[in-house]
């Protein structure tokens, strides 16, 4: 790589998820006074931590309170923000093109734009993979964005109100995919039914709510140890969730989901949360190598295989694990680690020095079953391998993961104030319900 001054470089980060936002924020805060220009690109004007979308979908979380304005964060941290969808790239000219931003009536709000870069970081995350199953796109809800989550919340509320009209009517909700999103959503739905009944909005109680969790594999939470999967299934079935394992869906229609054995699983609401893939536009990026999940193939230093000035991190990156055990899994902790890796090695990047190999560290996984329970495993030096946790300890660690993300974005003072306000709200809300 050619030797260039660390001053007056332009880093463009495409994607404002956990990894992209953290990287843009940390680079700008440390290097903006030294001449570095950082631009963050995202198609949405605000950020919300993706692992919380199932709570937005059920109404347990107000996205308007927890969202972060990219423009406000840009002013605070010192980077530039461009709203828009990346459309194409010209690697020879080192520039990307953003599609025009359209309004609700089709009018052009922002024209096509071109951004030139010295270094480009792709952090566009992932979307739900429908695996080409017939009818999924037409009849199922995905939870890839705040907009989709809020649309499901409105649909859910309407369905609850409709089912409340008669005492015998039940509401059936089918969720395909028993990974973390599917499991957490199935538990959160029972909490929502309880809250709606408590406020008198709906007469639908948990006895008239049927939640069916469908998994094609032999067990739920396949990425976690067996004992965690078994504990989570036990808790879900205590709530009333019907767990269907070894059940493969071949098509979806308005009435429900058809299995490979010809059974129709009827459901008024259908959510598809089975697997991920990177966005489709990645396959059209000027010859960059991608895999069957549309992920950009990167080397041990997170550089794309075809261009040393382009990096990828998070769910959209196909990065082989150092131990040879497949690729780095698409988790929030991986995106956070990759962002930290690039930040810590940024001086080496601009000086043209070789980078060490990125090594993924698995600190375990936690699954929140709403207010009812939390289960998971912790891994690392303190646990001497893997330790199963559940209950209040697991919930505390689960919340701390979000606090770490806030810490990377906001810093210590603001994160402390946010945590304090959250605690106050949790004390006040139960008292308000009593009145």
C-alpha positions in Angstrom: 0.0 0.0 0.0 1.2 3.5 -0.8 2.5 5.7 2.0 0.1 8.6 2.7 -0.1 11.1 5.6 -2.5 10.3 8.4 -3.8 13.8 8.0 -6.5 14.7 5.4 -7.7 11.2 4.9 -11.4 10.5 4.3 -13.0 7.4 5.8 -16.5 6.5 4.6 -18.5 4.1 6.8 -21.6 2.6 5.1 -24.1 1.4 7.6 -24.9 2.8 11.0 -25.6 -0.3 13.0 -23.7 -1.3 16.1 -20.3 -1.7 14.5 -20.5 1.1 11.9 -21.8 3.8 14.3 -19.2 2.8 17.0 -16.3 3.0 14.5 -17.4 6.3 13.0 -17.8 7.8 16.5 -14.5 6.6 17.9 -12.5 7.6 14.8 -13.9 11.1 14.6 -13.5 11.7 18.3 -9.8 10.7 18.3 -8.6 11.9 14.9 -10.8 14.8 13.8 -8.4 17.4 15.2 -5.6 15.8 13.2 -7.4 16.3 9.9 -9.3 13.0 9.5 -12.6 13.3 7.9 -15.2 10.6 8.7 -18.5 10.2 6.9 -21.3 7.8 8.0 -23.9 6.7 5.5 -27.2 5.1 6.4 -30.6 4.9 4.7 -32.4 5.8 8.0 -32.1 9.1 9.9 -32.0 7.4 13.3 -30.3 4.4 14.9 -31.8 1.8 17.3 -29.9 -1.2 18.5 -31.1 -4.1 16.4 -31.3 -6.7 19.2 -34.1 -4.5 20.7 -36.3 -4.6 17.6 -38.4 -7.5 19.0 -39.3 -5.2 21.9 -40.3 -2.5 19.6 -42.4 -5.0 17.6 -44.4 -5.9 20.7 -44.7 -2.4 22.1 -42.5 -3.1 25.1 -40.0 -0.5 24.0 -40.7 3.0 22.7 -38.3 3.5 19.7 -38.8 7.2 19.9 -37.2 7.2 23.4 -34.3 4.8 22.7 -33.5 5.8 19.1 -30.4 8.0 18.4 -30.3 10.7 15.7 -27.4 10.2 13.4 -27.2 13.9 12.7 -27.1 14.7 16.4 -24.4 12.1 17.0 -22.4 13.4 14.1 -22.4 16.9 15.5 -21.4 15.6 18.9 -18.6 13.2 17.8 -17.4 15.3 14.8 -18.2 13.2 11.8 -20.4 13.9 8.8 -23.7 12.1 8.1 -25.3 11.4 4.8 -28.7 9.8 4.7 -29.2 7.5 1.7 -28.9 4.0 0.2 -25.6 3.0 -1.3 -26.2 2.2 -4.9 -22.8 1.4 -6.5 -19.1 1.8 -6.2 -16.3 2.8 -8.6 -13.1 1.3 -7.1 -10.8 2.9 -9.6 -12.0 6.4 -8.7 -12.4 5.4 -5.0 -16.0 6.7 -4.8 -19.4 5.4 -3.9 -22.8 6.6 -5.3 -25.8 7.1 -3.2 -29.3 6.7 -4.7 -31.7 9.7 -4.6 -33.9 10.0 -1.5 -37.6 10.0 -2.3 -40.5 11.4 -0.2 -43.8 9.7 0.4 -45.3 11.2 -2.7 -42.3 10.3 -4.9 -40.7 13.7 -4.9 -36.9 13.9 -4.8 -35.8 15.1 -1.4 -32.1 14.5 -2.0 -30.4 13.9 -5.4 -28.0 11.2 -6.4 -24.7 11.9 -4.7 -21.1 10.8 -5.0 -18.7 10.4 -2.0 -15.0 10.0 -2.6 -13.0 8.0 0.0 -9.5 7.0 1.0 -10.8 4.1 3.0 -14.2 2.5 2.8 -15.8 0.4 5.6 -18.8 -1.7 4.7 -21.0 -2.3 7.8 -24.5 -2.7 6.3 -25.5 -5.6 8.5 -27.9 -8.2 7.4 -31.6 -8.9 6.5 -33.8 -11.9 7.0 -33.2 -14.8 4.6 -36.4 -16.2 3.2 -34.5 -19.0 1.4 -36.8 -18.6 -1.6 -39.8 -20.2 0.2 -42.9 -19.4 -1.7 -45.2 -16.8 -0.1 -42.9 -15.6 2.6 -42.4 -12.1 1.2 -46.1 -11.6 0.7 -47.5 -13.1 3.9 -44.8 -12.9 6.6 -43.4 -10.0 8.7 -39.7 -9.4 8.9 -38.0 -7.6 11.8 -35.0 -6.1 10.1 -35.8 -2.4 10.7 -37.7 -0.1 13.0 -40.3 0.6 10.3 -41.0 -3.2 10.1 -41.1 -3.6 13.8 -43.5 -0.7 14.3 -45.8 -2.0 11.5 -46.0 -5.3 13.2 -46.8 -3.6 16.5 -49.8 -1.9 14.9 -50.9 -5.1 13.3 -50.6 -6.9 16.6 -52.6 -4.3 18.4 -55.4 -4.5 15.8 -55.4 -8.3 16.0 -55.6 -8.2 19.8 -58.6 -5.8 19.7 -60.3 -7.9 17.0 -59.9 -11.1 19.0 -61.3 -9.3 22.1 -64.7 -8.9 20.5 -65.7 -12.5 21.4 -64.9 -14.5 24.4 -64.1 -17.7 22.5 -62.0 -16.2 19.7 -58.2 -16.9 19.9 -55.2 -15.2 18.3 -52.7 -17.5 16.7 -49.2 -16.1 16.0 -46.6 -18.3 14.2 -42.9 -17.5 14.3 -40.6 -19.3 11.9 -37.0 -19.5 13.2 -36.0 -20.3 16.7 -32.8 -18.3 17.0 -32.5 -15.5 19.5 -35.0 -13.2 17.7 -37.7 -15.9 17.4 -37.3 -17.1 21.0 -37.2 -13.6 22.5 -40.2 -12.4 20.4 -42.3 -15.5 21.4 -41.8 -14.7 25.1 -42.3 -11.0 24.6 -45.7 -11.5 23.0 -47.1 -13.0 26.3 -45.9 -10.0 28.2 -47.6 -7.7 25.6 -50.9 -9.6 26.1 -50.6 -9.2 29.8 -49.9 -5.4 29.6 -52.8 -4.8 27.1 -55.2 -6.6 29.5 -53.9 -4.7 32.5 -54.5 -1.4 30.9 -58.0 -2.5 29.7 -57.0 -2.1 26.0 -57.6 -5.7 25.2 -59.6 -8.5 26.8 -57.2 -11.1 25.2 -55.4 -12.9 28.0 -52.6 -15.4 27.7 -55.0 -18.3 27.7 -56.5 -17.1 24.4 -53.1 -16.3 22.9 -51.4 -19.1 20.9 -47.8 -18.6 20.0 -46.2 -21.3 17.8 -42.4 -21.2 17.5 -41.3 -23.3 14.5 -37.7 -24.5 14.0 -36.5 -26.6 11.1 -33.6 -28.1 13.1 -33.7 -30.6 16.0 -33.7 -27.9 18.7 -34.2 -24.2 19.4 -31.3 -21.8 19.7 -29.0 -24.1 17.6 -26.0 -21.7 18.0 -26.0 -22.2 21.8 -25.1 -25.2 24.0 -27.7 -27.9 24.4 -28.3 -27.1 28.1 -29.2 -23.5 27.2 -31.5 -24.6 24.5 -33.3 -27.0 26.8 -33.6 -24.4 29.6 -35.1 -21.9 27.1 -37.5 -24.4 25.7 -38.7 -25.3 29.2 -39.3 -21.6 30.1 -41.2 -21.0 26.8 -43.4 -24.0 27.3 -44.2 -22.8 30.8 -45.5 -19.6 29.3 -47.6 -21.5 26.8 -45.5 -21.3 23.7 -46.0 -24.3 21.3 -42.5 -25.3 20.3 -42.3 -27.2 17.0 -38.9 -28.6 16.2 -37.9 -30.6 13.1 -40.6 -28.7 11.2 -39.7 -27.4 7.8 -41.9 -24.8 6.1 -42.3 -25.2 2.3 -44.8 -22.4 1.5 -46.9 -19.7 3.2 -50.3 -18.4 2.3 -52.9 -16.2 3.9 -54.3 -18.9 6.1 -51.0 -20.1 7.5 -47.8 -22.1 6.9 -47.5 -25.4 5.0 -45.0 -27.9 6.3 -43.0 -30.5 4.2 -45.4 -33.2 5.5 -48.5 -31.4 4.1 -49.7 -30.0 7.4 -51.2 -26.5 7.5 -50.3 -24.5 10.6 -53.0 -21.9 10.7 -52.0 -18.4 12.0 -53.5 -14.9 11.8 -50.0 -13.3 12.2 -46.8 -14.8 10.7 -43.3 -13.7 11.5 -40.2 -15.0 9.5 -37.0 -15.0 11.5 -35.1 -17.9 10.0 -31.6 -17.0 9.1 -29.8 -14.0 7.7 -28.1 -12.8 4.5 -26.4 -9.6 3.6 -28.3 -7.0 1.4 -28.6 -7.9 -2.3 -26.8 -4.8 -3.6 -23.5 -6.2 -2.2 -23.5 -8.6 -5.2 -23.2 -5.6 -7.6 -20.2 -3.9 -6.0 -17.6 -3.7 -8.8 -16.1 -7.1 -8.6 -15.8 -7.5 -4.8 -15.9 -11.1 -3.7 -19.0 -12.3 -1.9 -20.3 -15.7 -0.7 -23.7 -17.4 -1.1 -25.1 -15.3 1.7 -24.1 -12.1 -0.1 -21.4 -11.4 2.6 -18.2 -9.7 1.5 -15.3 -12.1 1.8 -12.5 -10.6 4.0 -9.1 -11.6 5.1 -7.8 -11.9 8.7 -7.3 -8.1 8.7 -10.9 -7.5 7.6 -9.8 -6.2 4.2 -11.9 -7.4 1.3 -10.0 -9.8 -0.9 -10.1 -7.6 -4.0 -9.4 -4.2 -2.6 -7.0 -3.3 0.3 -8.7 0.0 0.8 -12.1 -1.5 1.5 -13.0 -3.2 4.7 -16.1 -5.0 6.0 -17.3 -5.8 9.5 -20.3 -7.2 11.2 -23.0 -9.4 9.6 -22.1 -8.4 6.1 -18.5 -9.7 6.5 -17.5 -13.4 5.8 -14.5 -13.6 8.1 -12.9 -17.0 8.8 -12.4 -17.8 12.5 -8.8 -18.1 13.6 -9.4 -21.6 15.0 -10.7 -22.8 11.6 -14.2 -23.4 13.0 -16.2 -21.7 10.2 -16.8 -18.0 10.0 -17.3 -15.4 12.7 -21.0 -15.6 13.7 -23.3 -12.7 12.9 -23.7 -11.3 16.4 -23.6 -7.8 17.9 -20.5 -8.7 20.0 -18.7 -9.6 16.7 -19.5 -6.3 15.1 -18.4 -4.5 18.2 -15.1 -6.4 18.3 -14.4 -5.8 14.6 -15.1 -2.1 15.0 -12.7 -2.0 17.9 -10.1 -3.9 15.9 -10.2 -1.4 13.0 -10.1 1.6 15.4 -7.1 0.3 17.4 -5.2 -0.4 14.2 -6.2 2.7 12.2 -2.7 4.3 12.4 -1.2 1.1 10.9 -3.8 1.2 8.1 -2.9 4.8 7.0 0.8 4.2 7.4 0.6 1.1 5.2 1.8 -1.2 7.9 0.7 -4.9 8.1 -2.2 -5.5 10.5 -2.4 -8.3 13.0 -5.1 -11.0 12.4 -8.5 -10.3 13.9 -9.5 -12.9 16.4 -13.1 -13.3 17.5 -13.6 -13.8 21.2 -16.9 -15.5 22.2 -18.0 -14.1 25.5 -21.2 -16.2 25.4 -24.8 -15.5 24.5 -27.8 -14.5 26.4 -31.5 -14.7 25.5 -34.1 -12.6 27.2 -37.5 -14.2 27.7 -39.1 -10.8 28.4 -39.9 -10.1 32.1 -40.2 -13.8 32.8 -36.6 -15.0 32.6 -33.2 -14.7 31.0 -31.0 -17.7 30.1 -27.6 -17.9 28.5 -23.9 -18.8 28.8 -20.8 -16.8 29.7 -17.4 -17.7 28.3 -13.9 -16.5 29.0 -11.1 -16.5 31.5 -13.4 -15.7 34.5 -15.6 -18.8 33.9 -12.8 -21.1 32.9 -14.6 -22.2 29.8 -18.4 -21.9 29.7 -20.9 -21.2 32.5 -24.6 -21.4 32.3 -26.5 -18.4 33.8 -30.1 -17.6 34.2 -32.5 -15.4 36.2 -31.5 -12.1 37.6 -27.7 -12.5 37.0 -28.4 -13.3 33.3 -30.7 -10.4 33.0 -28.1 -8.1 34.5 -25.4 -9.3 32.0 -27.9 -9.0 29.1 -28.7 -5.4 29.9 -24.9 -4.7 30.3 -24.3 -5.6 26.7 -26.6 -2.7 25.6 -24.8 -0.4 28.1 -21.5 -1.3 26.5 -22.9 -0.3 23.1 -24.1 3.0 24.6 -20.7 3.5 26.2 -18.9 3.2 22.9 -21.4 5.7 21.3 -22.2 8.2 24.0 -19.2 8.0 26.4 -19.3 7.5 30.2 -21.2 10.6 31.4 -24.2 10.3 29.0 -24.4 6.5 29.4 -24.6 7.0 33.2 -27.4 9.6 32.9 -29.3 7.3 30.5 -29.0 4.4 32.9 -30.2 6.6 35.8 -33.3 7.7 33.8 -34.1 4.1 32.9 -34.0 3.1 36.5 -36.2 6.0 37.6 -38.8 5.1 34.9 -38.9 1.5 36.1 -39.7 2.7 39.6 -42.3 5.2 38.5 -44.2 3.0 35.9 -45.4 0.3 38.4 -46.7 3.1 40.7 -48.6 4.7 37.8 -50.3 1.4 37.0 -51.6 1.2 40.6 -53.4 4.6 40.1 
